[in-house]
């Protein structure tokens, strides 16, 4: 089975998901506060859902329709969340999505992981555009997207119904040209 290459950041190792991650996925994504911030995470997160979702990630990767990474701490390999890209190869664009377990919120991990995956998308996958959506009420996710250089593209009013509530969705996007302008800044920050 083919897997996505691991990506290293200052504090994180982003690696392919395995079925051994299922318990962590169920535990962390199953928290109501985490599920409340992500469009596609159900609540309750029942037994077997994590394994089925991880298997679907394998299929998505094999079909070259996307890739998902387990976000782990480099120091101890502790699983803290997931990040991925849904690919549209014909249009050379992708949707970025991620979630972080609640015990790891407000530590900058989502921003660090997102920077690495966006760089991979533009530099290795040769994408022209990467976009992302978040609930309007999820201002923390919006800040992550802004910190990595994505631009606000608009509000889709009452676009999603989650738990019997219609939710406004904020759209963000970045072009390869935008990334190229930011890349030298990122390189200088690391020096």
Secondary structure, DSSP 8 states (H G I E B T S, - for coil): ------EE-SSEEEEE--GGGHHHHHHHHTSHHHHTT-TT--SS--TTHHHHHHHHHHHHHHTTSEEEEEEEETTT--EEEEEEEEEETTTTEEEEEEEE-GGGTTSSHHHHHHHHHHHHHHHTS--SEEEEEEETT-HHHHHHHHHTT-EEEEEEEEEEEETTEEEEEEEEEEEHHHHHHHHHHHHHHH-
